């Protein structure tokens, strides 16, 4: 397989997964704000910070409110991580690799892009926006299933799975970040000598919303018999090796896919470092102090894995093209 084809398939996988996960993130955050008490100092600015897009957002928007943040993450074509931009890029990568992926997958990706573009104007109100996000998630899952069931599981499909697993692991940590806002100092309200986050009584409800956003609630209940609580939820979403959206499972998939590719030593080493960081984490201690910093460290590891994949299989061809230009 040509390096440029492998790169396009890789980015097809990342953009498809990013589309679904951004829709999930917006859904869980919208639900969370409805569940929180009126006095809680949590706003849409938190979502911009979690996605790491403060700089891009400030270039185009003055107010960080519900309307602006949803437009930025849903329909802003200048934001390359927005739903519509991710779909447009996934569509272009699918179009240029139609000889590799099933024809039906290209048709479904094209239909999803056109459907989303046509209905994006309805997303200003909460009700229609929620329905649109649910439709996008369902269509992305359908495409993922189609690719799994109708594409040969060769090196091309391995690059697709690499991309999906890495993007999914990163977004799972970001959605865990949403639940972690119950720990932020900005939420603390004075109450004499013992100040506690205003959302503390609602913490279990927030973690339940996080589980639902990842379609993880039922699997979590099979895994944990106790009531929903932050420590068990974070442990499940970070360290479980069987749930497909858990970080531990995604990293395991990365390792298994990399083993089928040549020159995989450097990438496998980077993934092993991320696996050790996940497996060695003491979730109880991190929840007391340090979960946000730990998630930031995890995301840096994911960026290192991506950089290693790019340097190993994609960049050499780009360099040759630049030299011949």
N, C-alpha and C positions, 0 to 999 in steps of 0.2 A: 504494500500500500504506500502511495506517495505521501510524503510528509505533509504537504499542503492539504490533502484530502483528510488525513487523520486529524489535522488541526481543525478543519471545518466541522468534522463530526464531533470532536471534543467540545467545540463551542456551541454546537447545536444542542448537545446534552446539557451544558451549563445554562444556556439561556432558557431552555424549556423548564428546567428545574427551578431556575430563578423566577420565572413567571409564576409558577404554582406557589412557590414559597413566599413571594412578596404578597400574593393574594391571601395566603394564610396569615401572614404577619399583620396585614391590615384588618383582617377579620377578628383576630384575637384581641388586637388593641382596641378596636371599636367596642367589642363586647366588654372588655375590661373597664373602659371608662364608664360604661353604663352601670357596672356593678359597684364601682367605688363610691364612697360617701361624698357628698357635695363639697365638704371642706378639704378633701385631699388635694394637695398641691401637685397634681400630676397633669401634665398637658401634652399636647401633640409634639412639643419640642423634644420630649423624651424619645419618641419614635424616630425623629430625624437623627438624634444622637446615636441611637442603637444601630441604625443603618450606616452610620459613619459618613453621612452626606451633608454635614453642616455647611461646608464650603460651597458646594454646588447649589444648595438650597438658597443660601444668602445672596447669590448672584441674581436670582430672579424673583425672590419674594421678600417682602418687608415684614409681614406678620406671620408668626408660626401658629396658625389656627387650623381647625379641622378641614376647612375647605382647601386651604393652600397645601397642607401636607398630603391630603388625598389626591389632589391634582398632580402634585409633584411625583408621587409614587405610582400613580395610575396612568395618567395621560400626558405627562410632560415629555415631549420627544427630545428635549435637550438634556434630559436626565437618562443616561444610558442604562440605568438600573430600573427604570420605571417599567410597569407591566407592558405598556404598548411598545416601548423601545426594545425590551427583551424579546417580545413576540416578533417584531420586525426583523431583528437580527437572527432569531431562530429560523424564521421563514427564509431569509436570504441564504443561510447556511444549508438549510434543507434543499432549497432550489438548486444550489451548486453541487449537491451530492446526491442527486436523484438517481444516479446509476448505482449507488451503494445502498441507500435505504429503500424500504418498500414503497411503491408508488402510493399505496393507501395512506402511509404515514405523511408523505408530502402533501397529499390532498387534505388530510385532517388538520395539519399545521396551517395550511393556507386558509382553510375555512375558519379556524379559530382566530387567526389574525383579523380577517375581514369581519367576523362576528363581533369581536372586541372593539374594533375601530368604529363600527356602526352603532354600538350601544354605549360607548364611553360617555356620551352626553347625558345619559340618564343617571350617572354615578354621583351627581351632586347631592341627592337626597339619600339618607341612610338606608331606607328600605330597598330601593332599586340597586343601590351600590352593593348591599349585602348579597342580593340575588345574583348580580353580575359576577361578584367574586366567587360565589359558590359554583356558578356555571364554568368559570375559567378553571377552577380547581378540578372539576369533574372532567372537562375536556382534556386537560393535561394528563390526568390519570389514564384516560382512554388512549391517548397517544403513546404513553409509556408502556401500557399493556400491549398495544399493537406492535411496537418495536420489539418487545420481548418475545412475542409469539410469532412474528413473521419475518424477523431478520436473522440471518445466520449468525451464530455466536462465535464470530471470528475476531480478528484483531480490530476491525472497525467497531464491532459491538463492544469490545473491551474498552476502547477509548470513550465510547458513549457512557458505559457504566462508570468509568473513572470520573468522568465529568459530573455525572449525576450524584455519585457518592460524595465527592468533595464539596459540591455546591450544597447538598442536603445537610452534611455535617456542619458546615458553616452557618446555615440558616437555623438549624436546630439550636445552636448556641445563642443565636440572636433572639430566638423566641424564648429561650430560658431567661435571657436578659430582661424580657418583658416582665416575667414573673418576679425577677429580682428587684424590680423597682420598689417592692414593698420594703426593701432594706436600705433604700437611698436616704441619706441624711436630710435631703430637701423635703422629705415627707414627714419629718419629725416635728411634732407639735409639743410645745412646753406643757408639762403637767407636773409642776413642782420639781422635786429632785429626780423623778423617774420619767423622762421623756421617752415616748415610744412612737414608732411610725403610726400615722393616722389610719393606715390601711391594715394594721396588724389583725384586727378582728375579721377582716375580709381576706386574709392571706390564703386560706384553704380554697375559697371561692375563686381567687385569682389563679392559683395553681391548677384548679380543675379546668378553667378556661384555657390555660396553656395546653393541657392534655388534649382537649377537644380540638384545638387548632391544628394539632398534628395527627388527628384521628387516632390518638393513643389511649383514650380513656378506657376502653374496654380491655385492651391488652394490659394496661397498667393494673386494672382491677383483678385480672387473672394472676398477675405477678405479685401484687401487694394486697393482702387481705385487710389491712388496717385502713382507716379513713385516709382520704387524700391529705397529704402534708408536704411541705416544701422539701424536706430532706429526701423522702422517698421518691418524689417526682424528679428531682434533679439527678438523683442516683440512677433512676430508670432511664432518663433521657440522655444521660451522658455515658453510662457504663454498661447498659444492657447490650448483650451481643446478639440477641435474637430479634428485637423489634427493628424493622427496616429503617425507621427514622432516628433511631438512637445513634449517637456519635460513635459508640463502640462498634456497632454493627457496620456503619458506613466505613470506618477505618479498616475493618476486616475485609470488606468488599474491595477496598482500594488495594490491599495487599494481594488478594487472590487475583485481581485483574492484572496487576503489575507483573506477577510471576509468569504470565504468558507473553510478555513483551521483551524484546532484546534490550541489552544495555540498561537493565533495570536497577542496578546496584545502588546508585545514588538516590533514586526515588524511593526505593524500599527502605533505605536508611532514614530518610526524612519521615516516612510514614511510621516507622518503628519508634521514632522519638515522640511523635504525636500519640501513639498508642500507650507508651509508657507514661506520658503526662496524664492521660485519661485514667488509666488503671491505678496509678499511684495516688490519685486525688482522695483526700479525706473530705467527703462532702459535708459532714457535720461541722468541721472546723471552718471550711470555706463559707458556709452559710452564716456563721457567727461574724466572720470578718474576712473578706478577700475574694468572694465569689466573682465580683465584677472584674477584678484584676486578673483572676484565673481565666475567665472567659476571654479576656483580651489576649492573654498569652496563648490560649488555644487557637484563636483566630490568626495570630502571627504564624503559628506552626502550619496552619492550613495554607496560608499564603506562601510559605516556604515550599510546601509540597507542590503547589501549582507552579512556582518558579522553576522547580527542579524538572517537572514534567515538560514545561515549555523549553527549557534549555536542552533537555535530552532529545526530544523528538521533533520540535518545531523550529527553533531558532536557526539551526544550521542552514536550512533551505532559504529562510528569509535573508540571511547574510549573503548567500550566493546570488540571490536575485538582486540585492542592492549593489553588489560588486559589478554585476554585468550590466546594470542600468546606465 
